[in-house]
Amino acid sequence: METNYETIVIGGGVVGSGIAYHLSERYKEGVLVLDKKYPMSGTSGSTQAWVWVHNKTPSWYAEFSMYSAELYPYLSKKIGDVEYKRTGGLSPFFNESDREKAEKLAESYRKIGIKIKVLSREEVLEKEPYMNPEVAGATYSSIDGNVNPFRLIDMYMRAAKRNGVRYSTYNKVTEIKKHDGKYAVVSDNGAFECKNLILAGGTWSREIGDMLGVKIPVNQLRGQILVSEPLKPFLNFTISGLRQANNGEVLMGYSMEEAGFNRATTLDVIQETANMAVQYVPGLRKAKIVRAFSGIRAMPEDGFPILGKVPGHENLYVAATHSGVTLSPLIGTLITELIMDGETSIPIDRYSLSRFG
């Protein structure tokens, strides 16, 4: 394998592979992706894979997510079928006292052009007949949906490789140095050199940053998910907490636990998740659970993406965030613009690493 590249991306998950693909559209050679294991073995392969906009606050963050969701139909045409479905999203509430909060959310979104409806009980049940009839209402957005994360990353990789991107997997980065205006990236399987270096290591962002003396404040949050046996299609929408996949399986869960890199599943959270699912859709009480798994989110300390140039380091870039599935088309586009054009088509100043001091 060659050792000199224009750009190296550390991390081959949905964010890193999305960046590599979008870069490959602008120049056909000189991009290398390094991954410590294999893409899809980490966070990107352990997710509900929502393409989710509504419920995100403040409204400017929802707007950012909306821009990315709008790129999915075109992305699917460019890289291939990723089983993207814009189902619309429902976020139910079971206490009438929550309606005022939902109305305020909808009003804040209207100001930036995101249409959110606050539904009555009758409207929720009309849209989703299997929902618990005790539901008080829900917020509804037509832009939400989901995707097959395995197909998404696979298609990113295939398209990137067609454009000349090289992948080096099962190849952990152990050291990063800078000399003569270039970055030397030392890995288990050799050393590589590049002009531009992109840190897209997800949950390992803090450790990778430390190699350059850069603090990237990303922590780990575990999420556990239950998977049902394949069921006859009966859910129409992506619901905050569960969705039905193309093969009929229902994926349930949205826990957030501080457990470091521990990907174990635990009985207490499994029980809480099952109770949540049954509260939303009582008919799931009869469904058989065939699998439980967990994934580790890359969660910046303030909850918002860390994107762009690393202050004080020429040609060094970072892309670290949760919601990587939702945001990957936009992040890939913006990081590519930043490297190739020196500016981005939409402002990303509020996402700069510099906000942490």
C-alpha positions as CSV (number, residue, x, y, z in Angstrom):
1,M,0.0,0.0,0.0
2,E,1.1,3.5,-0.7
3,T,2.3,5.6,2.2
4,N,1.8,9.2,1.0
5,Y,-1.7,10.6,0.7
6,E,-3.3,14.0,0.2
7,T,-5.9,13.2,3.0
8,I,-6.2,10.6,5.7
9,V,-9.4,10.0,7.5
10,I,-9.1,8.2,10.9
11,G,-12.3,6.3,11.5
12,G,-14.3,4.3,8.9
13,G,-17.8,4.5,10.5
14,V,-20.7,6.3,9.0
15,V,-19.2,9.8,9.6
16,G,-15.7,8.9,8.4
17,S,-16.9,6.9,5.4
18,G,-19.3,9.7,4.5
19,I,-16.5,12.2,4.5
20,A,-14.3,9.9,2.4
21,Y,-17.0,9.4,-0.2
22,H,-17.8,13.1,-0.5
23,L,-14.1,13.9,-0.8
24,S,-13.7,11.3,-3.5
25,E,-16.3,13.2,-5.6
26,R,-13.9,16.2,-5.7
27,Y,-10.6,14.4,-6.3
28,K,-10.2,10.8,-7.3
29,E,-6.9,9.9,-5.7
30,G,-5.1,10.4,-2.5
31,V,-7.6,9.5,0.2
32,L,-6.9,6.8,2.8
33,V,-9.3,5.7,5.5
34,L,-7.8,4.0,8.6
35,D,-10.0,2.0,10.9
36,K,-9.0,0.1,14.1
37,K,-11.4,-2.7,13.4
38,Y,-13.9,-2.9,10.4
39,P,-16.5,-0.3,9.5
40,M,-19.9,-1.3,11.1
41,S,-18.3,-3.1,14.0
42,G,-18.7,-0.1,16.3
43,T,-21.3,2.5,16.8
44,S,-22.4,2.7,13.2
45,G,-23.5,-1.0,13.2
46,S,-25.3,-0.8,16.6
47,T,-28.0,1.7,16.1
48,Q,-31.7,2.2,15.4
49,A,-30.5,4.2,12.3
50,W,-33.1,6.9,12.5
51,V,-32.9,9.9,10.1
52,W,-34.4,12.1,12.8
53,V,-35.0,15.8,12.9
54,H,-37.9,16.7,15.1
55,N,-37.5,16.9,18.9
56,K,-34.0,18.2,18.6
57,T,-33.3,21.4,20.5
58,P,-32.5,24.2,20.2
59,S,-34.2,24.8,16.9
60,W,-30.9,25.7,15.1
61,Y,-29.7,22.1,15.8
62,A,-32.9,20.8,14.3
63,E,-32.4,23.0,11.3
64,F,-28.9,21.5,10.8
65,S,-30.4,18.0,11.0
66,M,-33.1,19.0,8.5
67,Y,-30.5,20.0,5.9
68,S,-28.9,16.6,6.2
69,A,-32.1,14.7,6.0
70,E,-33.0,16.6,2.8
71,L,-29.8,15.2,1.2
72,Y,-30.8,11.5,1.7
73,P,-33.0,11.0,-1.4
74,Y,-30.2,12.4,-3.7
75,L,-27.5,10.5,-1.8
76,S,-29.4,7.2,-2.3
77,K,-29.5,7.8,-6.1
78,K,-25.8,8.5,-6.1
79,I,-24.4,5.6,-4.0
80,G,-27.2,3.0,-4.3
81,D,-30.1,1.7,-2.3
82,V,-29.6,2.2,1.4
83,E,-33.2,1.4,2.2
84,Y,-33.9,5.0,3.1
85,K,-37.5,5.5,4.1
86,R,-39.0,8.9,4.8
87,T,-41.8,7.4,6.9
88,G,-42.5,10.5,9.0
89,G,-41.9,10.6,12.7
90,L,-44.1,10.4,15.8
91,S,-43.1,11.4,19.3
92,P,-46.1,10.5,21.5
93,F,-46.9,11.9,25.0
94,F,-49.3,10.4,27.5
95,N,-50.0,13.4,29.7
96,E,-52.1,16.2,28.5
97,S,-49.9,18.6,30.5
98,D,-47.1,17.9,27.9
99,R,-49.2,19.5,25.1
100,E,-48.1,23.0,25.9
101,K,-44.4,21.9,25.7
102,A,-45.1,20.3,22.3
103,E,-46.8,23.5,21.0
104,K,-43.8,25.6,22.0
105,L,-41.5,23.2,20.2
106,A,-43.7,23.4,17.1
107,E,-43.7,27.2,17.2
108,S,-39.9,27.4,17.5
109,Y,-39.6,25.1,14.5
110,R,-42.1,27.1,12.4
111,K,-39.7,30.1,12.6
112,I,-37.0,28.1,10.7
113,G,-39.3,26.4,8.2
114,I,-39.7,23.0,9.9
115,K,-43.3,22.0,10.0
116,I,-44.3,20.1,13.2
117,K,-47.9,19.2,13.9
118,V,-49.2,18.6,17.4
119,L,-51.7,15.8,17.1
120,S,-54.7,15.0,19.2
121,R,-55.4,11.5,20.5
122,E,-57.8,10.8,17.7
123,E,-55.2,12.0,15.1
124,V,-52.5,9.8,16.5
125,L,-54.7,6.7,16.4
126,E,-55.8,7.5,12.9
127,K,-52.1,7.6,11.7
128,E,-50.9,4.7,13.9
129,P,-53.9,2.5,14.8
130,Y,-51.8,0.1,17.0
131,M,-50.7,2.9,19.2
132,N,-51.9,2.8,22.9
133,P,-55.4,4.3,22.9
134,E,-54.4,6.0,26.2
135,V,-52.0,8.3,24.3
136,A,-52.7,12.0,24.9
137,G,-51.2,13.2,21.6
138,A,-47.9,13.4,19.7
139,T,-45.7,15.7,17.7
140,Y,-45.5,14.7,14.1
141,S,-42.9,15.6,11.4
142,S,-43.1,14.4,7.8
143,I,-39.3,14.7,7.3
144,D,-38.2,11.9,9.7
145,G,-37.4,8.4,8.7
146,N,-34.9,5.6,8.9
147,V,-32.2,3.8,6.9
148,N,-30.4,0.5,6.9
149,P,-27.1,1.4,8.6
150,F,-25.3,-1.6,7.1
151,R,-26.3,-0.8,3.6
152,L,-25.5,2.9,4.1
153,I,-21.9,2.3,5.2
154,D,-21.4,-0.4,2.7
155,M,-22.6,1.8,-0.1
156,Y,-20.5,4.7,1.1
157,M,-17.4,2.4,1.1
158,R,-18.2,0.9,-2.4
159,A,-18.7,4.3,-3.9
160,A,-15.6,5.8,-2.3
161,K,-13.5,2.8,-3.4
162,R,-14.8,3.2,-7.0
163,N,-13.5,6.8,-6.8
164,G,-10.0,5.7,-5.7
165,V,-10.3,5.8,-1.9
166,R,-8.1,3.3,-0.1
167,Y,-9.2,1.5,3.1
168,S,-6.9,0.0,5.7
169,T,-8.9,-1.9,8.3
170,Y,-8.0,-3.8,11.4
171,N,-5.3,-1.2,11.6
172,K,-5.2,0.8,14.8
173,V,-3.5,4.3,14.9
174,T,-0.9,4.3,17.6
175,E,0.8,7.7,17.1
176,I,0.5,10.9,15.2
177,K,3.3,13.4,14.6
178,K,3.7,16.5,12.5
179,H,6.8,17.5,10.6
180,D,7.6,19.6,7.5
181,G,4.0,20.7,7.3
182,K,2.7,17.1,7.0
183,Y,1.2,14.6,9.4
184,A,2.8,11.2,10.0
185,V,0.2,8.7,11.1
186,V,1.8,5.5,12.7
187,S,-0.4,2.4,12.8
188,D,-0.2,-1.2,13.6
189,N,0.5,-2.0,10.0
190,G,2.8,0.8,9.0
191,A,3.3,4.6,8.8
192,F,1.5,6.9,6.5
193,E,1.9,10.6,5.6
194,C,-0.6,13.2,4.5
195,K,-1.2,16.9,4.1
196,N,-4.8,16.9,5.5
197,L,-5.8,14.8,8.5
198,I,-9.4,14.3,9.6
199,L,-10.2,12.9,13.0
200,A,-13.5,11.0,12.7
201,G,-12.8,8.3,15.3
202,G,-16.3,8.6,17.0
203,T,-16.2,7.2,20.5
204,W,-12.4,7.2,20.4
205,S,-12.1,10.9,19.5
206,R,-10.7,11.9,22.8
207,E,-7.9,9.3,22.7
208,I,-7.0,10.2,19.1
209,G,-6.9,13.9,19.9
210,D,-4.6,13.3,22.8
211,M,-2.0,12.0,20.3
212,L,-1.7,15.6,19.0
213,G,-2.2,17.3,22.3
214,V,-5.8,18.3,21.2
215,K,-8.6,18.0,23.7
216,I,-11.7,16.6,21.9
217,P,-14.3,16.3,24.7
218,V,-16.3,13.3,23.6
219,N,-17.7,10.8,26.1
220,Q,-19.4,7.5,25.7
221,L,-23.1,6.7,26.2
222,R,-24.4,3.2,26.0
223,G,-27.7,2.5,24.3
224,Q,-29.5,-0.9,24.5
225,I,-31.9,-2.1,21.8
226,L,-34.3,-5.0,21.7
227,V,-35.2,-6.8,18.4
228,S,-38.5,-8.7,17.9
229,E,-39.2,-11.6,15.7
230,P,-40.3,-10.6,12.2
231,L,-43.9,-9.4,12.4
232,K,-46.4,-8.6,9.7
233,P,-46.0,-4.9,8.8
234,F,-48.2,-2.9,11.1
235,L,-46.3,0.3,12.1
236,N,-46.6,3.2,9.6
237,F,-44.1,5.6,11.1
238,T,-40.8,5.9,12.8
239,I,-41.7,6.4,16.5
240,S,-39.3,8.0,19.1
241,G,-38.3,4.7,20.8
242,L,-39.1,2.1,18.2
243,R,-39.5,1.4,14.5
244,Q,-40.3,-1.6,12.2
245,A,-37.6,-2.6,9.8
246,N,-38.2,-3.8,6.2
247,N,-38.0,-7.5,7.2
248,G,-40.7,-7.0,9.9
249,E,-38.5,-6.9,13.0
250,V,-39.3,-4.2,15.5
251,L,-36.4,-2.3,17.0
252,M,-37.0,-0.9,20.4
253,G,-34.9,1.3,22.7
254,Y,-33.3,4.6,23.3
255,S,-31.5,4.3,26.6
256,M,-28.5,6.5,27.6
257,E,-26.1,5.1,30.1
258,E,-22.7,6.1,31.3
259,A,-20.9,2.8,30.9
260,G,-17.7,3.7,29.1
261,F,-16.9,1.3,26.4
262,N,-18.8,-1.6,28.0
263,R,-21.2,-3.0,25.4
264,A,-22.9,-5.5,27.7
265,T,-26.7,-5.6,27.9
266,T,-28.3,-5.5,31.3
267,L,-31.6,-7.0,32.6
268,D,-32.8,-3.7,34.1
269,V,-32.6,-1.7,30.9
270,I,-34.0,-4.6,28.9
271,Q,-37.0,-4.6,31.2
272,E,-37.4,-0.8,31.0
273,T,-37.1,-0.9,27.2
274,A,-39.8,-3.7,26.9
275,N,-42.1,-1.7,29.2
276,M,-41.7,1.4,27.1
277,A,-42.4,-0.5,23.9
278,V,-45.6,-2.1,25.4
279,Q,-46.7,1.3,26.7
280,Y,-46.4,2.7,23.2
281,V,-47.8,-0.3,21.3
282,P,-49.6,-2.8,23.6
283,G,-49.7,-5.4,20.9
284,L,-46.0,-5.9,21.2
285,R,-46.6,-7.7,24.5
286,K,-47.2,-10.9,22.5
287,A,-44.1,-10.5,20.3
288,K,-41.0,-12.7,20.9
289,I,-37.7,-10.9,21.5
290,V,-35.0,-12.6,19.5
291,R,-32.1,-10.4,20.2
292,A,-30.7,-7.7,22.5
293,F,-27.7,-5.6,21.7
294,S,-26.0,-2.4,22.7
295,G,-24.0,0.4,21.0
296,I,-21.8,3.2,22.3
297,R,-22.7,6.7,21.3
298,A,-20.0,9.4,20.7
299,M,-21.4,12.2,22.8
300,P,-19.7,15.6,22.9
301,E,-19.8,17.1,26.4
302,D,-22.4,19.7,25.4
303,G,-24.4,17.4,23.2
304,F,-23.7,19.1,19.9
305,P,-21.5,18.1,17.0
306,I,-17.8,19.1,16.9
307,L,-17.0,20.0,13.3
308,G,-14.4,21.8,11.3
309,K,-10.8,23.0,11.6
310,V,-8.9,22.3,14.8
311,P,-7.7,25.7,16.1
312,G,-4.0,26.2,16.0
313,H,-3.3,23.2,13.8
314,E,-3.0,23.7,10.0
315,N,-4.9,21.2,7.8
316,L,-6.2,19.3,10.8
317,Y,-10.0,18.7,11.0
318,V,-12.4,17.0,13.4
319,A,-15.8,15.4,12.9
320,A,-17.1,14.0,16.2
321,T,-20.8,13.6,17.0
322,H,-23.7,11.5,17.9
323,S,-26.6,11.2,15.4
324,G,-24.0,10.2,12.8
325,V,-26.5,8.4,10.6
326,T,-28.7,11.5,10.4
327,L,-25.9,13.9,9.9
328,S,-23.4,12.0,7.7
329,P,-24.5,13.4,4.3
330,L,-24.2,17.0,5.5
331,I,-21.0,16.4,7.5
332,G,-19.4,14.8,4.5
333,T,-20.4,17.7,2.3
334,L,-19.3,20.4,4.7
335,I,-15.9,18.9,5.6
336,T,-15.2,18.4,1.9
337,E,-16.1,22.0,1.2
338,L,-13.9,23.2,4.0
339,I,-10.8,21.3,2.7
340,M,-11.4,22.0,-1.0
341,D,-12.8,25.5,-0.9
342,G,-11.7,26.9,2.4
343,E,-15.3,27.7,3.4
344,T,-18.7,25.9,3.9
345,S,-22.0,26.5,2.2
346,I,-23.7,26.9,5.6
347,P,-22.1,28.3,8.7
348,I,-20.6,25.8,11.1
349,D,-18.9,28.3,13.5
350,R,-21.2,27.2,16.4
351,Y,-19.9,23.6,16.1
352,S,-16.2,24.6,16.3
353,L,-14.0,22.8,18.8
354,S,-13.0,26.3,20.0
355,R,-16.2,26.6,21.9
356,F,-14.7,24.4,24.6
357,G,-11.8,26.8,25.2
